[in-house]
């Protein structure tokens, strides 16, 4: 944390009984400043395996990546809360992994995430830091035409301590934010691109730095900001 960051105490964290009070939070001072800016909320679940310092490191890396698009965070709220174990841990028990197919596990994950978001009034994008399983995100287009049941998930991401080791330079959060802000749930094979993902690496690691956004991706990010400027 830097000298400009301010610790606050949140007397109420939404109305979700899955969370336990009291909760502590910090306003983290943004390091980049552009006309295109959006508020960012980060929720660090107790027992997630993440430290506050690691989360801030991830945010600083994201700030640098999105500065390519001349986009910054107008405010950064980092909240540290306690939640029950089911909310903290996205890894299904081994017996469930063995007996459920992937669609059943994802259905369970959808339902759990909807419960996680009930009663929370924070703006999007909203990033949760939790443990185990893989990181993932819910871009808006994922729910086009879907029922209102899924609407709380739109614009949220979940970054796990397990996936942090899969990215260099603390870019796991930037990667999930790119899915949200570019409204793109897919991956590509563009060298050094933030959304590049090389599953087999048979020809070496083609993704390189994973720190670059294309002009088209930047246009999609600024388009997201335009659509949400009145939120």
C-alpha positions in Angstrom: 0.0 0.0 0.0 1.3 3.5 -0.7 1.1 6.6 1.4 -1.9 7.9 -0.6 -4.0 4.8 0.0 -6.7 5.3 2.6 -8.0 2.5 4.9 -11.7 2.6 5.7 -14.1 0.6 7.8 -17.2 -0.5 6.0 -20.1 -0.7 8.5 -22.2 -2.6 6.0 -21.2 -4.8 3.1 -24.4 -5.2 1.1 -27.1 -7.4 2.7 -25.8 -10.8 1.9 -25.8 -13.0 5.1 -22.9 -15.1 3.6 -20.5 -12.3 4.5 -19.5 -11.6 8.1 -18.9 -8.1 9.6 -16.9 -6.2 10.3 -15.1 -5.7 7.0 -12.1 -3.5 6.2 -11.4 -1.7 3.0 -9.0 0.6 1.3 -9.3 3.3 -1.3 -6.2 2.6 -3.4 -4.8 5.6 -5.2 -4.8 5.2 -9.0 -1.4 5.6 -10.6 -2.6 6.4 -14.2 -5.0 9.2 -15.2 -6.9 9.4 -18.5 -10.1 11.0 -19.6 -11.6 7.5 -20.2 -11.8 6.1 -16.6 -14.0 3.8 -14.7 -14.4 2.8 -11.0 -13.0 -0.6 -10.1 -14.1 -2.7 -7.0 -12.0 -5.6 -5.7 -13.3 -8.0 -3.1 -10.6 -10.1 -1.3 -12.2 -13.0 0.4 -10.6 -14.1 3.7 -8.8 -17.4 3.3 -8.4 -16.9 -0.4 -4.6 -17.3 -0.3 -4.2 -13.7 -1.6 -2.6 -11.0 0.4 -3.6 -7.3 0.1 -0.1 -6.6 -1.3 -0.5 -9.2 -4.1 -3.9 -7.8 -5.0 -2.5 -4.3 -5.3 0.4 -5.6 -7.4 -2.2 -7.1 -9.8 -4.1 -3.8 -10.0 -0.9 -1.9 -10.7 -0.1 -4.3 -13.6 -3.6 -3.9 -14.9 -3.3 -0.1 -14.8 -0.2 -0.3 -17.0 -1.8 -2.7 -19.5 -4.9 -0.6 -20.0 -2.8 2.6 -20.3 -2.1 1.4 -23.8 -5.8 2.2 -24.5 -5.6 5.5 -22.6 -8.0 4.0 -20.1 -7.5 4.3 -16.3 -9.4 3.6 -13.1 -11.1 6.6 -11.7 -11.2 5.0 -8.2 -10.1 1.6 -6.8 -11.9 0.2 -3.8 -10.4 -2.9 -2.2 -12.6 -4.6 0.3 -11.4 -7.5 2.5 -14.3 -9.7 3.8 -14.9 -13.0 5.5 -17.3 -15.4 3.8 -18.3 -19.0 4.4 -16.0 -21.6 2.9 -18.3 -22.4 0.0 -18.1 -18.8 -1.1 -14.3 -18.7 -0.7 -13.4 -21.9 -2.5 -14.4 -22.5 -6.1 -12.9 -26.0 -6.3 -15.5 -28.7 -6.1 -14.9 -31.5 -3.6 -13.0 -34.5 -5.1 -16.0 -36.7 -4.9 -18.0 -34.2 -6.9 -15.3 -33.7 -9.5 -15.4 -37.5 -10.1 -19.2 -37.8 -10.4 -20.3 -34.6 -12.1 -19.7 -33.6 -15.7 -18.4 -30.1 -16.5 -21.9 -28.7 -17.3 -23.1 -29.8 -13.9 -20.1 -28.2 -12.2 -20.6 -25.0 -14.1 -24.3 -24.9 -13.3 -23.3 -25.2 -9.6 -20.8 -22.4 -10.1 -23.3 -20.1 -11.8 -25.7 -20.6 -8.9 -23.0 -20.0 -6.3 -21.9 -16.8 -7.9 -25.4 -15.5 -8.1 -25.7 -16.1 -4.4 -22.4 -14.4 -3.9 -23.6 -11.3 -5.6 -27.0 -11.0 -4.0 -27.4 -7.8 -2.0 -24.1 -6.2 -3.3 -24.6 -2.7 -4.8 -21.1 -2.2 -6.2 -20.6 -1.0 -9.8 -19.0 -3.1 -12.4 -16.4 -4.2 -13.2 -16.2 -6.2 -10.0 -13.4 -8.6 -9.3 -13.4 -11.3 -6.6 -10.1 -12.8 -5.3 -10.7 -16.4 -4.1 -8.8 -19.7 -3.9 -8.4 -22.8 -6.1 -9.9 -23.7 -9.5 -9.2 -21.5 -12.6 -9.9 -17.8 -13.0 -12.9 -16.9 -15.1 -15.1 -14.0 -15.9 -18.6 -13.1 -17.1 -18.6 -10.7 -20.1 -21.9 -9.0 -20.9 -22.4 -10.7 -24.2 -22.3 -14.1 -22.4 -25.8 -13.5 -21.2 -27.3 -12.0 -24.3 -30.9 -13.2 -24.3 -30.5 -15.0 -21.0 -33.0 -14.9 -18.2 -32.7 -12.2 -15.5 -31.4 -14.8 -13.1 -28.0 -14.4 -14.6 -27.9 -10.6 -14.7 -26.0 -10.1 -11.4 -23.1 -12.0 -12.9 -22.6 -9.6 -15.9 -19.4 -7.7 -15.6 -17.9 -9.7 -12.8 -14.6 -11.7 -12.6 -13.1 -14.2 -10.3 -9.3 -14.4 -9.9 -7.9 -17.4 -8.0 -4.7 -17.8 -6.1 -4.2 -21.0 -8.0 -4.1 -19.2 -11.4 -1.8 -16.4 -10.2 1.2 -18.7 -10.8 0.2 -19.3 -14.4 0.8 -15.6 -15.3 4.0 -13.6 -15.3 4.2 -10.0 -14.1 0.9 -10.3 -12.1 -1.3 -10.2 -15.1 -4.1 -12.6 -14.1 -6.4 -9.8 -13.1 -5.6 -7.7 -16.2 -6.5 -10.8 -18.3 -9.9 -11.3 -16.7 -10.6 -7.5 -16.9 -9.8 -7.6 -20.6 -12.5 -10.3 -21.1 -15.0 -8.0 -19.3 -14.0 -4.6 -20.8 -13.5 -5.9 -24.3 -16.7 -8.0 -23.9 -14.8 -10.9 -25.3 -15.0 -14.3 -23.7 -12.5 -16.0 -26.1 -8.8 -16.3 -26.4 -6.4 -15.9 -29.3 -2.9 -16.9 -30.5 -1.5 -13.4 -31.1 2.0 -13.1 -29.7 2.3 -11.1 -26.5 -1.5 -10.4 -26.5 -3.2 -10.1 -23.1 -5.9 -12.6 -24.3 -3.4 -15.0 -25.9 -3.7 -18.5 -24.4 -1.5 -21.3 -25.7 -2.8 -24.6 -24.3 -0.2 -27.0 -25.6 2.9 -24.8 -26.2 4.1 -27.4 -28.7 5.9 -24.6 -30.6 7.1 -22.9 -27.5 5.3 -20.2 -25.6 3.8 -18.1 -28.5 2.0 -15.8 -26.0 5.2 -14.2 -24.8 4.7 -11.3 -22.4 0.8 -11.4 -22.5 0.9 -7.6 -21.9 -0.3 -6.2 -25.3 -3.7 -5.0 -26.4 -4.6 -4.4 -30.1 -6.2 -1.2 -31.4 -9.4 -3.2 -32.0 -9.4 -4.5 -28.4 -8.8 -0.9 -27.1 -11.7 0.3 -29.2 -13.9 -2.4 -27.6 -12.7 -1.3 -24.1 -13.5 2.4 -24.7 -16.8 1.3 -26.2 -17.6 -0.5 -22.9 -16.9 2.7 -21.0 -19.1 4.7 -23.4 -22.0 2.3 -22.8 -21.6 2.5 -19.1 -20.8 6.2 -18.7 -24.2 7.0 -17.2 -24.3 3.9 -14.8 
